[in-house]
Amino acid sequence: MTSTSAQDSPCGYQEALCVPIPAGWFWMGCERGRDDEKPVHHVWVDAFEMAVYQVPNRDWVAFMEATAHPAPPNWKDTDFSHPDQPVVAVSWVEAAKYCDWLSRLVGRRYRLPTEAEWERAARGGREGELYPWGNALPDEWPEYQRRWGGEVRGPLPVGQGTPNAFGLYDIGENVHEWCADWFDKGYYAVSPKRNPQGPASGTRHASRGGAWRHQIKASRSAARSSIPPEFQYADYGFRVVRDIH
């Protein structure tokens, strides 16, 4: 794995390594998917930058030490404690607090991606394909056995697989990723065409991508999922995005 960080902050913490996601239109949703993925609709997303890797444990340590934030429930479990594994069992509320802390630390805004930004990034500009890697089913994907074969317990260290066309690792795999939006299964019918932010309120926050114990139903680029924002699950993590100035 290459370094998960890029630029030193004044406190010695290194900013997340990010890649640009270009502005553009894309078709969001999937006619072959579940009802909450319909209707397929044309969406414009402004340019932004997304972290190449899911937030790893080593970066969560810096957050905990700086803020006295308590450790996640699985912190001492050897299946989840490698410094380069993605941090897991982090609630949406905690992920948002991390983004706020990182923004203050480095002096630029970090946040969670919207569902539209996540799907735009996961597709990598490859319209009409089911998965970030193409149309091959997960069990036909060369990395399937390492990620999901046998008695897999816990995610792989970040960055060990093949990146998508935008250079993002583990997108759609490893851990489910929190999104900024509240979740509404009927939102696509009323979604604005430009930079949709999700409904104004709700009881569950959206998440995207497959995880080490859930693959086929959630790994598709258009597949949607959600849980309440206070839940802490061992297959949930997140990655950050930042605005382009």
N, C-alpha and C positions, 0 to 999 in steps of 0.2 A: 504494500500500500504506500502511496505517496503521502506526503505530509498533509494532515487534515487542516492546516492553518496557513495563513498567508502573510499577514502584516501585523507587526507588533503594535500594541496599544501603549499609551503612556505608562500603564501599570505592568507591562510585561506580558499581558495576555495577548495571544495572537488571534487576529480576526479570522473568521471562517473563510476558506477558499471558495470563491464564487465564480460562476460563469454567466455571461450575458444571455438572457433569453430575449430574442428579438420581438419587437412589436409585430402584430399581424392578426389576421382573421384565421379562425379554424372552426371546424365542425365539432361542437361539443355534444357528447352523448353517444348513444349506440342504439340503433333500431333493433338489434339482436339481443340487447341487454334487458335488464329488469325495467319495470314500469317507471321507477324513479330516474332512469337514464333517458327518458323520452319527454317531449319530442327532441330529436336532434335539431340543433339550432346553431346559426352562424354567430360567432362571438368574436369581438375584437378585444385583445389584451395589449395594454401598453408595455413597452420594454421594461424589464426589471432584471435583477441578478438573483440567482438561486445558489444556495450552498451545494457544492459538489457532493458532499457527504451528509448523511444524517448526523445529528449532534452526538458526538461520542462521549463516553464516560469521562475521559480526560478533561473535556471542556466543562462538563457538569461539575466536576470537582472544583474548578476555578470559581464557578458560580456559588457553590455551597460555601466555600471558604470565604468569599467576599461578602456574602449576605447572611451567613449563619442559617441558611436554609436547611431543613432536615433532609436526610437521605431518602431516596425512594425505597419502597418495601423490599425490592429484590437486590438491594445494593451489595449485600455480603454473600449472595448466592454465586457460587463459582461458575454457574452456567451463564451469568450475565455481568460479570465483574471485570472482564478484560478492559484495559484502558481504551482500546480501539473499537470495542463493541459499541453500538448505539445505546445511549441511555434509554432504559425502559421503565415502565410503570410510573411515567410522568403524566400528570393530569393536564388537561388543556389550560387550566388556570396557571399551573406551574410553568408550562411552556411559554405562556404569554409573559409571565414575570421574568423568565430568562431573556426573552427578547427585549423587554424594557431595560433590564440591567445591562445587556450588551450594548444597547443603543446609547445609554448614558456613558458607558465606559469608553467607547471608541468615537463618540461624537457624530454618529450617523445612524439613521433609523433602520433597525432590524425589526422584522415582524414575521408572523406566520403567513404562508401563501393563501390566497383565496382558492376556492375549488377550481375556478377557471384558470388561474395562473398555474396551479398544479397540473391540471390536465394538459394545458398548452405545453408545459415543460416536459411532461412525461412522454407525450407523443413525439417530441423531437422534430417536429415539422413533417412527420410521416403520416399524412392523412389516410384515414380509412383502415388502418391496421389495428388489430385488437389489443396488442401488448406493446410495451415500450421497445421490445426487441423484435417485433414483427408479428406474424400470424401463427407461429408455431405454438402449440399448446404447452403449458408449463412442463409437462412430463416429456416433451420432445426437446425442450430447451437444454443445451449442453450442461448448464449449471444446476439442473434440477436435483440431481442426486446429492450434491453437497448441501444445497439449501433445504430440501424437503424430503430427501430419501431416508428411509430407516427411522431410527429413534432420534430425530433431531430435537435437541433441547437448547433453545436460545438462538439468537441471531449470530451471523458471522461478523467478524470485525469489518468495519466499513471499508469500502473500496477494493474488495478482493475479487469482484466479478468483472463483467464487461459493461462499460458505460453505454448509455443510449446516445442518440445522434447529437444531442446537445452537450455531451460530456458529463452527464449526471450518473453517479453510481448508486446502485441499489434502489432505483426509482421503481416502485411497484413491487419491491421485494424487501425482505429482511425484517422490517417493522412497519406497521401501519403508521401513517403520518398525519398528525393533526393539521387541520386547515383553520383559517380564521373564521369562516362562515358559520352561522347557525344553519341547521339542517332542516329542510322542508322537502318531502318527497315530491311535491307538486311544483317546486320552484321553477323548473325549466319552462313551464307554460307561461310564466309571467316575467321571466328574466329579461333585464335590459340587454341590448345588443353589445354595449361597450362597457368593459370592466365591471361585470356583475360582482356584487359584494355579498350576495346571499340575503335572506330575509332579515328584517330589522330585529327580530327576537325569536326565541325558541327555547326548547328544553334540552336539546342535544346539539353538539357541535359536529360538523362534518369531519371526516377523515378519508384518506385515500391510500391506495396501494395495498399489496399483499404483505404477508408477514411470515415469519418462520414456522408458524403453525396453521396459517390460513393462506392458501395460495390461489387455487383455480378461481374461486368465486370473487376474489378481490384484486387480483393482479392485473386485470384488464385496465387499460388507460381510462376508460369511461366509468368503471365500477365505483359506486358510492357506498359509503358506510358512515355510521355515526354512533356516538355514545354520549352520555351526559358529561359535562365538562369537568366534574370532580372525580370521575372514575380513574383508577390507576391500574392498567392491565400490563402484563409482562410482554405483550406483543405490540405495545403502543410506544412510539417515540415521535420524533419530529425533525424537520430540517427548516432552516431559516431562509428568508429572502430579504433583499434590501432594495430600496428604490434607487434609480439612476438619477443623479443630479445633473 
